[in-house]
Amino acid sequence: MVISAPTLLEKAVQRSFLVSADMAHALHPNYMDRHEENHQPKLHGGLVIKQNANQRYATNAVTSFIFREIASKHNLPVQDFVVRNDMGCGSTIGPILASGVGIRTVDVGAPQLSMHSIREMCAVDDVKYSYEHFKAFFQEFFHLDANIVVDI
């Protein structure tokens, strides 16, 4: 059986997963009112999964689940970031790639204080957690994805 090039491309996209890895706004002690009460990423708290109702991030329920499952299996901490609904927010390349190519995408980042200022900072622990999470993801994704059935 010969598989055509379009079929190979479709299968590759279907089996792919994009990790849009950037940074995330950590809870800043001078601007605590800028975060939702239950979504306040903290330094030393682990990688942050970013979600936005206006699709400024590409994370959805399925991609978030996959990322969380791998974190859980490896005892890695995960935090959530959801921007307040009365505030704007930036974006990442995730939504552009996800919508343009159709690959499942999760937007994540290490928590960081004072993003875009001259005194940006993040915790060494979070750099380590990010590395460990990405490593675990690349080791585990194929096995986890093979066992997931999404009913659409």
C-alpha positions as CSV (number, residue, x, y, z in Angstrom):
1,M,0.0,0.0,0.0
2,V,1.4,3.4,-1.0
3,I,0.5,6.4,1.2
4,S,0.3,9.7,-0.6
5,A,2.1,12.8,0.6
6,P,-1.0,14.6,1.7
7,T,-2.0,11.6,3.8
8,L,1.4,11.5,5.5
9,L,1.2,15.3,6.2
10,E,-2.3,14.8,7.7
11,K,-1.1,12.0,9.9
12,A,1.9,13.9,11.0
13,V,-0.2,16.9,12.0
14,Q,-2.7,14.6,13.8
15,R,0.0,13.0,15.8
16,S,1.9,16.2,16.6
17,F,1.8,18.4,19.7
18,L,3.3,21.8,20.0
19,V,4.6,23.1,23.3
20,S,4.6,26.9,23.1
21,A,7.1,27.7,25.8
22,D,7.4,31.3,26.9
23,M,7.3,32.9,30.3
24,A,4.3,33.6,32.6
25,H,3.5,36.6,34.8
26,A,4.1,35.6,38.4
27,L,2.1,37.2,41.2
28,H,3.9,40.5,41.9
29,P,3.7,41.7,45.5
30,N,3.1,45.3,44.4
31,Y,0.3,44.4,41.9
32,M,-1.5,41.5,43.6
33,D,-4.8,42.8,42.4
34,R,-3.9,42.2,38.8
35,H,-4.3,38.4,39.1
36,E,-7.5,36.3,39.5
37,E,-7.9,35.1,43.1
38,N,-7.5,31.4,42.2
39,H,-4.9,31.9,39.4
40,Q,-1.8,33.4,40.9
41,P,1.4,31.8,39.7
42,K,4.2,32.1,42.2
43,L,7.9,31.9,42.0
44,H,9.3,28.4,42.9
45,G,5.8,27.0,42.1
46,G,6.5,25.2,38.9
47,L,5.7,25.5,35.2
48,V,2.5,27.6,34.5
49,I,-0.2,26.4,32.0
50,K,-1.6,29.6,30.4
51,Q,-5.3,29.9,29.3
52,N,-7.4,32.7,28.0
53,A,-11.0,32.8,26.9
54,N,-10.2,35.3,24.1
55,Q,-7.8,32.7,22.6
56,R,-4.7,34.8,23.3
57,Y,-3.2,31.4,24.4
58,A,-3.7,28.1,22.5
59,T,-4.2,25.9,25.5
60,N,-7.5,23.9,25.6
61,A,-8.9,21.2,27.8
62,V,-7.2,18.3,26.0
63,T,-3.8,19.9,25.7
64,S,-3.9,21.0,29.3
65,F,-4.9,17.5,30.4
66,I,-2.0,15.9,28.5
67,F,0.5,18.3,30.0
68,R,-0.9,17.8,33.5
69,E,-0.9,14.0,33.3
70,I,2.8,14.0,32.4
71,A,3.5,16.4,35.3
72,S,1.6,14.2,37.7
73,K,3.4,11.0,36.6
74,H,6.7,12.7,37.3
75,N,5.7,14.6,40.5
76,L,6.3,18.0,38.9
77,P,4.4,21.0,40.1
78,V,2.1,22.8,37.7
79,Q,0.3,26.2,38.2
80,D,-2.5,27.9,36.2
81,F,-2.7,31.3,34.8
82,V,-6.0,32.8,33.6
83,V,-6.0,36.5,32.9
84,R,-8.7,38.6,34.6
85,N,-11.6,39.1,32.3
86,D,-11.5,42.9,32.7
87,M,-7.8,43.1,31.7
88,G,-6.1,42.6,28.4
89,C,-3.1,40.4,28.0
90,G,-0.3,39.6,25.6
91,S,-0.1,36.5,23.5
92,T,2.4,34.0,22.2
93,I,3.1,32.3,18.9
94,G,1.0,29.4,20.1
95,P,-2.4,30.5,18.8
96,I,-0.9,31.6,15.4
97,L,0.7,28.2,14.9
98,A,-2.2,26.2,16.3
99,S,-4.7,27.9,14.0
100,G,-2.5,28.1,11.0
101,V,-1.2,24.5,11.1
102,G,-3.9,22.8,13.2
103,I,-1.5,21.1,15.6
104,R,-2.6,20.6,19.2
105,T,-0.9,23.2,21.3
106,V,-0.4,24.1,25.0
107,D,1.0,27.5,26.1
108,V,3.3,27.2,29.1
109,G,5.9,29.3,30.9
110,A,8.1,29.6,33.9
111,P,6.7,32.2,36.3
112,Q,8.6,35.5,36.2
113,L,8.4,38.8,38.0
114,S,8.5,42.2,36.3
115,M,8.3,40.9,32.7
116,H,9.7,43.3,30.1
117,S,11.3,45.5,32.8
118,I,15.0,46.0,33.4
119,R,14.7,43.8,36.5
120,E,13.0,40.7,35.2
121,M,13.6,37.7,37.5
122,C,12.5,34.1,37.9
123,A,13.3,31.4,40.3
124,V,16.1,28.9,39.7
125,D,13.7,26.1,40.9
126,D,11.3,27.1,38.0
127,V,14.0,26.8,35.4
128,K,14.8,23.3,36.8
129,Y,11.1,22.4,36.8
130,S,10.7,23.6,33.2
131,Y,13.6,21.5,32.0
132,E,12.4,18.4,33.9
133,H,8.8,18.9,32.6
134,F,10.0,19.3,28.9
135,K,12.2,16.3,29.2
136,A,9.4,14.2,30.7
137,F,7.0,15.4,28.0
138,F,9.3,14.3,25.2
139,Q,9.8,10.9,26.9
140,E,6.1,10.3,27.7
141,F,4.0,12.0,25.1
142,F,3.9,9.2,22.5
143,H,2.8,6.6,25.1
144,L,0.2,8.9,26.7
145,D,-1.2,10.1,23.4
146,A,-1.6,6.5,22.1
147,N,-4.0,5.8,25.0
148,I,-6.2,9.0,24.7
149,V,-9.5,8.9,22.9
150,V,-11.2,12.2,22.5
151,D,-14.9,12.1,21.7
152,I,-15.7,15.0,19.4
